[in-house]
Structures are given as C-alpha cells and as structure tokens.
Amino acid sequence: MAAVLAPDESTMRRLVCLLPARNAASDLGHFFASAERFCDAVVALDDGSSDDTYDLLASQPLVKRLLRNPRRENYRGWDDGANRNRLLAAAADLDPDWIISIDADERIDPADAAALREFLATDALPGVAYGFRWLSMRDDLIWHLPEVVWVYRLFAYAPDQVFPDRLLHFAPIPTSIPRRAYVPTTLRIQHLGGLTRDRRLARYEKYRQADPARAYWPDYRPLLADPDEATLRRWEPRPPDLPILVAQAEAIDPAVAPEIVPLLPESNAPILSVVLDGNDWGDERSLAAILAQRCTEAFEVVVVVDQDDPRTSDLCVRFPALVVVARPPVRTPGATRNVGWHAARGRFVLFLPPDLEPLPGAFSAILRAHHQGHSLVGMLVTDTTRSTVGAAAYLLAHGPGTSRVCSYARDLLKEVDGFPEDLADGEEIVVDQALVRRGVGIYPAPGARFHFQGTADTLRGILRMAFWQGVGRGRAELSAHSEHGGLLDLRFLRDRLIWRLPRRLASIWRRTVSVQVTLPTACLMTLGEGAAWFGLWVELLRPAPGKMQVLAGRPTGTLLTVALDGERVVWIAVLRFDAVAGRIEIAALPPRTPIRQPDGSTLPLEDALGIGRSGWSGKPSRFAIDDTVGRALGIEVDDYLVIDRELLPQRHPAGTDGVRLNAKSLEAPIETERILTETRVWLQGLAMPLRLARRRGAIRSSLSLPALILLALRARRLAPEAITVVSADGKVDRLGEALGWDRVAMPPTKWMA
C-alpha cells in the first residue's frame, strides 16, 4: 500500500464549517477536537440556549463568526432553515472555498478528516454536492446501527447561495446545485444523538416540540427505539488507500485490498435485484429479455412462485439463473413483494410488472441514478402496442413519460416496513405516499427506458384495469388514515369527489385538441377514468368492520378525559381506545396527582392543566396537553375530552347505570368503586345527544363531532370485559411502564377484511 501524502500547504482550500447549536455545552469540547482536524474556521449560531453554549462558542479560537438568537426555554419556534441560511450568509465574510455543515452531536473520524482535506486539495469539483455516510452510534464510538443514511453536507462556496426555505429536515445544500449533481463519497459522519437512551429521549422531545403536528416528518417515535445488540456493527477504521468516491471504491478488487471489504457491499452479491410475480410472468420471451440485459454491475432476477405450480420446475430448468422463492400463504401483491425483497440480495430492488420490457442499458441507467444518491428511481416508458386500446391502456396505467413503477433503495423498504399485506391492490401507492411524506422524491433516470407491451387488449380489459386501479387508490387512502381517521374531510370531498374526474377528463381532451391523443383513444381513456373514479368510491363506501371510524372518526388514540362538576374537578383519566377492535383502557388519576415540572418542582395535575370552566374555555393545543401530561406520565396523548356534569341533562340513559366494568388497581384497591362510578358518568356523558351537550358547553373536545358520535356509539356497545379501569395511585411517574403503555401509541387495527 502506498502511503497517504499530506497535501501541500499551497494547495490547501479554505474549508468553513457551519455549526448551529442549542444547549450543546456537553458536546462542544469533543466537537471542536474533531473539527480542528478537518476545517479552518467555524461559523456558529447559538439558537437560544439556556446553558453555557454561547460562552463556550465565544471562547473557541476556531469560531470566527458567532451569531445568536433570543433565549428560548424549549424547541418551539425552531427554524432550522432560517438558522442555516444566516450561517451561510455570515460565512461569506471569511472568503471560503468550501462549506461543510456538521452539527454539535456529530464527529468526523481522524482518518476520514485527513482524507477529506486531501480530497479538497486534489479532486473535489465545484458545482457538486458531496454526500457522507451518516452512521448512528450506540453506547460508544465503537458500535453503530447497520442502517446507512446518506447526508449531503459539502459543497464549493459561491456568492448568493441559499439553502432551501424549509423549517426542518432538508439537505443543507444550495438550491442552485441540481439533484443530479449529488455525488456520494466513502467519507463518514458519526452521529451521537442516539448514543444513549437519555440522548434518544432528548432528541425525540426536541422534534416533538419543534414539529408537534408532524408536518415535516410523519412519525418521530422510532427515535426512541432501543438498538438490537445482535445487529450492531463495529466501527471499521478507514483504509489509507480507499478512494473518496463510492463509484471508484466499488471498482477495487477486494483481493488486492482486503481491508476495504467491511466498508463495501459483499463482493459476490448483486447490486440490483429484479423481483417478478411468477403468476404474472408467463411469457418466456419476456423473462429471456430480462436475463439477457447487459449491465455494468451484477444483478439477479427473483421470481415468487407457487410451489405446487407445474411451471415452477420448468422455469428452474429453462432459466437456471433465476432465484425462485415460494409464495407466502397470504396471497396478496404486498405479501408477494415482501417475500421477494426479503429474499433479494441487492442493495436496490426493482419490482417489474409484466407489461414492461426493459430496453438495452435500462438496468445500468437505474444503477447510475442510485449511485448518484437517488434512493427512489423512476423509469421512462414508451408505448409500443400500436393500437387504440393499447395506447389507452398505456396512458391509464403509466401516463406519458415517467412510470409509477420504481426501483427502491433497500433501506427505504426497511424504513417503511415493506408493503402492506392486507391490500388486494394499491400496495405500491401506500409505500410511495409514505416515502413522499418522508421527503423522498422519484428521480426519473435518463436512459432507464422500458417498452409498454400491454395486458389489456379490449374495452372490457381497460375498464377492469382502471376500476381496480381506483380500488387500489381507495385502499391506499384508507390505509394511510387507518390510525388517525377523518378521511372524508371537506378537502378530500372537494378534490376527489367533485373535481378529480372533471380535471382528469379536461386533461385528456386538451391532449386530444393538441393532437397528442387520437379521438378514439381519448374516448377509451374517458371511460377508463370514469371506471377508476367509480372504483375509488366503491372501495371507500364498501361496508367493512371499522370503516366508518376511518372515514369520519378516529380509529385509535389516547384521550385525556376530565369530569367537572361546575368549577370542581372530580375525575381525570387517560383513556386509550381502539374503536375498531372494541377495546378501551382507562387509567384514572387523582386530580391532585403531583406532576413534576421542568425545574424539578411539582404541581397538582389539575393546576398543571389549568382545568376549570374558565381555564379550558378555549381549545388547548394537543402539544400543550402532551407536553404537560404525556411527558410526565410517559404516554403520548392525542386528544382531550372535558365533560361538565353540572351542565348535563339530569337523566340516566338506559344501560349506563348498570354498566359492569373490569377493574384492577396497581396499588389502591379501595379506589376501585369510585373509579367505576366515575367511568359510568363518563359513559353517561357520551350517551347523551352530543349536539345538545356541545351547545350547552357540557362537552368540550379536540375530537370532531362525527368522531365523538362514533366513539360514543362504539363505547355504549362494548361488552363489560372490553373495558379495563386502572387506578394509578402511587405509580403515576411510571404509569406507562406499569400499564404496559409506552410513548408509542396503540398500534392501528387491521380493519380491512
């Protein structure tokens, strides 16, 4: 091995590090010990810290510019986009050649730091964004999670650059650098934000406070997950001759440089896995065309088949290169896809339908796009059917240009737990929507061209295909709302019921006027769009257990419930419900339960909540409730419900006085009867006409009126054994642990038949 030479001082490029920090006093010492190895100056911003962060930053000689935001007690009001743009603007005063963004809880290993400096002095190009492998460390700097996240942090400075105008979760790369210029490297960043359980909890709290409505990320609860020690990987030192660019590193013969093997994919493993459904792929010519693809890197073809299918043995004989996998007992497309990608060995997985045939070079183009840092790659589809019916089927199935069929980075599929297995169609729509919510967009790879061959060759076939597409969209919408419900809001009804079909038809006929689509094809597409719209609403309105909760109510959740008698608080409880499965758990809390405050003092629960006819006359935010109660009890609170018994009609609906409930107590059996009595009052309040109660102010809730009505009806029909009431006296601080509840809410029920 040749020794790595230190770059000549005359060729050194000035690298400035941008550092936003908040309450990072405990991290800054080690951060600057790392930063001095790879950067020449630091531009820092103290984002309203309540500790010694500002003073420590001011005392560091490496910090050349220091900005400051007004002091805040929490992360509410955190604007990461504005902070980083201020840092970038301030860095201009230092005349930098390169800019890198590293946070206070991140480190760059000394060997990677030396490689970074050498790369900047020799091969780095302006106009390119360079990506790092971001590894989440656990317990110490020796072990890390197996998942690798690509983060893009390094670029050449130019005047008038700006970062994306986004509050949270974006790549700190100037908007002037196009996505196609993102290039991954073998450089690594160690992330310490999940190093210990306390750090993971603090990180979760940070994002929960900054993004209470989850507008910028769908779910922060995975941040709390403890690592599986069996899957942890040891940190490997960087080999001295490992190239910076990933494409160059993967071209090295491991026999010549065996020390790079742990840092690269398995040498004998394919890079791309093409997954096929054996029931759909009956055309041997199509299989032969796929296997005959010439690709710059190894790929495999995985076929999921029925073991008892007589064609299986014939396939193995005719195409020995196929990887044949047995179909799972659950015979849905999602289950088939999951079996396929779990059996696949490639880093990237392409699910190919039978109506697409790859053109030469398609797989190589897909891999080039993945290596450029794109996790979700689309393909370009052209119609070769040369018929009116085929053209209509092509436009309905794929549309002109980029297809909805994609190649996925394997890590993306792990992140969303694969495809839903309870859907008969539309499983890929659910996954794609989940990825879009995570900020992952589809990149159309140039050169990834496929021919559409078409499987619908009659009007009946087109209508059937379009109808089931609509059904799939409906199931995808239902699946996306299976936890929080409220699907049929005014916006959805306006966009999908009233305007979707007219807009689609207008688009078709605009193309006809511009001679992009022939008149017969437009007529068939019109019928197809109508069939798809009809299929969507057939699926939404098809009766199924629990579907009404998804459409208009809230299927599952955690509800803070308060019973008042005028100004007096008589009962507070945390209620966790699964309205679809018909389960309710109620944890009763004494109103004077001491709640620990951030400063270490305690405050009675009713005072901490500000409960009372005047205190809760408005609508307290979900964040305020979760911050006050959820954090103290270790339970994530979704909504609130306040019942003022003084304003309730003086009547006892049939069935509520005689309700029998399961009851158990953690420590105080003498409280059981009182808890049961107050629970009956709660059920009585739900059973009365809710419109009247709301008009009189007897019921105030963050739940919508339809959701309350559905929950009330469901609660009245529950069997006694379905309701469990728990007294939490004496164990309030560990309520979630004692009940087996954690901050992860009750998982949504699989309501679909």
Beta strands, then each sheet from edge to edge (+ up, - down):
strand 1: 15-21
strand 2: 41-47
strand 3: 63-69
strand 4: 98-101
strand 5: 106-107
strand 6: 129-138
strand 7: 143-144
strand 8: 149-156
strand 9: 182-191
strand 10: 233-234
strand 11: 272-277
strand 12: 299-305
strand 13: 323-326
strand 14: 348-351
strand 15: 356-358
strand 16: 376-383
strand 17: 401-409
strand 18: 443-452
strand 19: 556-565
strand 20: 568-578
strand 21: 583-589
strand 22: 594-596
strand 23: 602-604
strand 24: 639-644
strand 25: 662-665
strand 26: 699-701
strand 27: 723-727
sheet 1: 3+ 2+ 1+ 4+ 8- 6+ 7- 10+
sheet 2: 3+ 2+ 1+ 4+ 8- 6+ 9+ 5-
sheet 3: 13+ 12+ 11+ 14+ 17- 16+ 18+ 15-
sheet 4: 25+ 27+ 21+ 20- 19+ 24+ 26-
sheet 5: 22+ 23-
end
